[in-house]
Amino acid sequence: MENKVIYTEQLTKCFGDFVAVDHISFEVGRGEIFGFLGANGAGKTTAMRMLCGLSRPTSGKGRVAGFDITSQAEKVKRHIGYMSQKFSLYEDLKVGENLRLFGGIYGMGRKELALKSEEMLRGLGFWEERDTLVKALPLGWKQKLAFSVSIFHEPDVVFLDEPTGGVDPVTRRQFWELIYRAADRGITVFVTTHYMDEAEYCDRVSMMVDGKIEALDTPQNLRARFRAASMDEVFRQLARKATRDDN
């Protein structure tokens, strides 16, 4: 695949005798929306931590945004965005204060920060809430704001760890519209989710079972391969192979 933003070759992570991630190999291109799915205990979180430069692989290779995840982990961190399942902004700060804080962390100048903050908040319809404490915002607003902040610095790739957990279907759809816009700007989106309807929104999907990638293709091709009417049915077929239940 040309213009690879994520590349792994036989990437493995062991904790003692337990193989959490078992020799996985895949590539993700620029601007691609890549779904990284699997049941609890499949190894998704462990793999994502390695790709983010937060956990050192036991063996194998990996590059993110052109940097080696083992020897250049700090450079990896500077070229990615990240949003966890748990809300990742400071709830006791105002919306505008969060933007100034994260803009500073990302090394943005004052003028650039002011321009991008206004552009982002107006685009979200949040401009009137810039002096509102984050904890006073509805959950769906918080999640959309957290995603927007995770790509504030225009990273090469953004990692989203179950970003829509707990929000209503309408807000989930709005959240995915933000993902599409980011991908259209060339940001690669690497997303885990428990909602199988969201897998349909991805360009390609990988399915992990017991630390291994058991399937990787477009949603359409996966449904055809497993003779399934939906990605939920594909997921259920693969999940039945699992023999472990903890990451």
VOGU-3710 file (C-alpha; in Angstrom, 3 decimals, decimal comma):
1> menkviyteq> 0,000/0,000/0,000  1,402/3,362/-1,011  1,794/6,125/1,529  1,606/3,850/4,546  0,986/5,679/7,817  0,884/2,535/9,980  2,955/-0,563/9,261  3,490/-3,656/11,387  5,382/-6,880/10,721  5,008/-9,824/13,097
11> ltkcfgdfva> 4,350/-7,410/15,983  4,208/-9,327/19,265  3,724/-8,507/22,938  4,184/-11,047/25,720  3,625/-10,748/29,448  5,611/-13,651/30,820  4,251/-16,754/29,104  1,068/-14,977/28,013  1,073/-13,796/24,381  -1,243/-10,779/24,357
21> vdhisfevgr> -0,525/-9,802/20,736  0,608/-12,658/18,516  2,661/-11,792/15,415  0,259/-9,349/13,760  1,078/-7,766/10,382  -0,933/-5,082/8,591  -0,699/-1,689/6,886  -2,926/1,403/6,978  -2,816/4,157/4,360  -3,092/7,924/4,647
31> geifgflgan> -6,655/9,128/5,139  -7,965/5,604/5,664  -10,582/4,829/8,318  -9,366/1,552/9,777  -11,513/-0,419/12,216  -9,585/-2,498/14,755  -12,113/-4,868/16,282  -12,262/-7,865/18,572  -13,953/-9,166/21,676  -12,723/-8,284/25,175
41> gagkttamrm> -9,370/-9,987/25,651  -8,525/-10,117/21,960  -5,454/-7,874/22,387  -6,738/-4,649/20,808  -5,743/-2,315/23,624  -2,290/-3,869/23,967  -1,680/-3,506/20,234  -2,866/0,096/20,244  -0,557/0,954/23,138  2,413/-0,360/21,160
51> lcglsrptsg> 1,429/1,650/18,103  1,155/4,803/20,232  4,654/4,314/21,606  3,357/3,599/25,103  4,379/-0,056/25,321  7,529/-1,692/23,950  6,991/-4,717/21,675  8,490/-8,033/22,677  9,373/-8,700/19,041  8,458/-7,689/15,526
61> kgrvagfdit> 8,459/-4,322/13,795  6,178/-1,326/13,636  6,210/2,178/12,181  3,685/4,963/12,716  3,830/8,256/10,788  7,234/7,171/9,480  8,777/6,544/12,913  9,846/3,287/14,529  7,579/2,512/17,485  10,442/1,005/19,480
71> sqaekvkrhi> 13,412/3,319/18,875  11,493/6,543/18,083  8,525/6,319/20,455  8,684/9,997/21,459  8,554/11,091/17,815  5,576/8,798/17,274  3,735/10,500/20,136  4,288/13,943/18,610  2,727/12,915/15,293  -0,423/11,209/16,542
81> gymsqkfsly> -3,668/12,146/18,240  -5,401/9,963/20,809  -8,850/9,797/22,332  -9,755/7,172/24,919  -13,093/5,653/25,809  -13,040/7,673/29,006  -13,452/11,377/28,438  -10,005/12,880/28,004  -10,345/16,624/28,627  -10,158/18,513/31,938
91> edlkvgenlr> -13,700/18,849/33,250  -12,871/21,594/35,773  -11,530/23,872/33,029  -13,623/25,885/30,595  -13,873/24,835/26,953  -11,553/27,642/25,833  -9,085/26,890/28,624  -8,838/23,265/27,491  -8,058/24,414/23,971  -5,322/26,774/25,163
101> lfggiygmgr> -3,832/24,031/27,343  -3,718/21,392/24,616  -2,641/23,929/22,000  0,338/24,737/24,209  1,143/21,051/24,646  1,073/20,646/20,867  3,419/23,625/20,476  0,962/25,923/18,702  1,693/29,657/18,671  -0,732/32,130/20,249
111> kelalkseem> -2,041/33,510/16,946  -2,455/30,074/15,371  -4,149/28,806/18,525  -6,634/31,683/18,593  -7,541/31,241/14,919  -7,876/27,461/15,077  -9,838/27,579/18,339  -12,443/29,926/16,893  -12,628/27,971/13,641  -13,091/24,679/15,479
121> lrglgfweer> -15,648/25,947/17,995  -17,738/27,683/15,343  -17,594/24,569/13,182  -18,916/22,484/16,064  -21,522/25,072/17,011  -19,764/25,476/20,398  -18,660/29,112/20,099  -21,216/30,329/22,643  -19,988/27,654/25,072  -16,312/28,663/25,023
131> dtlvkalplg> -16,533/29,967/28,609  -18,573/26,993/29,862  -16,993/24,451/32,196  -16,499/21,195/30,322  -18,227/19,201/33,069  -21,435/21,139/32,362  -21,596/19,943/28,737  -23,759/16,984/27,641  -21,800/13,748/27,069  -22,222/13,883/23,295
141> wkqklafsvs> -20,820/17,426/23,194  -17,884/16,349/25,345  -17,052/13,474/23,009  -17,191/15,649/19,894  -15,030/18,266/21,604  -12,509/15,636/22,761  -12,201/14,273/19,225  -11,727/17,748/17,772  -8,996/18,477/20,316  -7,273/15,145/19,511
151> ifhepdvvfl> -6,789/16,335/15,904  -6,249/20,007/16,793  -2,593/19,796/15,749  -3,335/17,991/12,432  -1,626/14,695/13,328  -0,808/12,046/10,721  -2,997/9,538/12,531  -5,541/9,641/15,340  -6,191/6,628/17,566  -9,755/6,375/18,872
161> deptggvdpv> -10,370/3,812/21,616  -14,131/3,136/21,701  -14,874/6,856/21,312  -18,673/6,620/21,104  -19,302/4,497/24,179  -22,409/5,603/26,061  -23,663/8,202/23,581  -26,998/8,053/21,750  -27,304/6,908/18,094  -27,863/10,417/16,700
171> trrqfweliy> -24,735/11,729/18,431  -22,779/8,688/17,249  -23,696/9,491/13,667  -22,648/13,128/14,143  -19,372/11,915/15,647  -18,725/9,798/12,563  -19,326/12,799/10,355  -16,402/14,445/12,166  -14,319/11,326/11,473  -15,153/11,504/7,761
181> raadrgitvf> -14,096/15,152/7,639  -10,780/14,321/9,316  -10,126/11,493/6,860  -10,953/13,807/3,953  -8,156/16,089/5,204  -5,715/13,164/5,042  -5,743/12,191/8,722  -5,645/8,426/9,173  -8,265/7,215/11,667  -7,544/4,034/13,662
191> vtthymdeae> -10,658/3,193/15,644  -11,834/0,478/18,010  -15,532/0,091/18,711  -18,024/-2,336/20,235  -20,759/-1,108/17,902  -20,721/-3,367/14,861  -22,840/-0,963/12,808  -19,878/1,441/13,081  -17,648/-1,177/11,462  -19,701/-0,617/8,315
201> ycdrvsmmvd> -18,441/2,992/8,226  -14,777/1,934/8,002  -12,797/1,569/4,786  -11,304/-1,665/6,084  -11,749/-3,708/9,244  -9,478/-6,146/11,076  -10,876/-8,726/13,470  -8,654/-9,932/16,316  -9,177/-13,231/18,122  -6,871/-14,333/20,955
211> gkiealdtpq> -4,118/-11,911/19,961  -4,142/-12,738/16,246  -5,737/-11,001/13,279  -8,207/-13,581/11,982  -9,681/-11,432/9,202  -8,859/-8,137/7,503  -10,745/-6,654/4,554  -13,456/-4,205/3,565  -16,792/-4,653/5,358  -18,392/-5,695/2,057
221> nlrarfraas> -15,768/-8,382/1,399  -15,905/-9,671/4,968  -19,686/-10,053/4,797  -19,316/-11,954/1,539  -16,503/-14,165/2,850  -18,452/-15,194/5,946  -21,822/-15,254/4,130  -23,117/-12,785/6,695  -25,855/-10,187/6,441  -24,043/-7,751/8,750
231> mdevfrqlar> -20,702/-7,061/10,411  -22,295/-8,082/13,700  -22,806/-11,561/12,266  -19,182/-11,646/11,043  -18,015/-10,607/14,502  -20,088/-13,304/16,202  -18,736/-16,020/13,938  -15,154/-15,042/14,704  -15,690/-14,348/18,414  -16,867/-17,943/18,909
241> katrddn> -13,273/-19,034/18,209  -11,944/-17,131/21,234  -10,582/-19,148/24,148  -9,514/-16,340/26,488  -11,331/-13,426/28,066  -8,745/-10,974/29,430  -6,303/-8,572/27,764
//
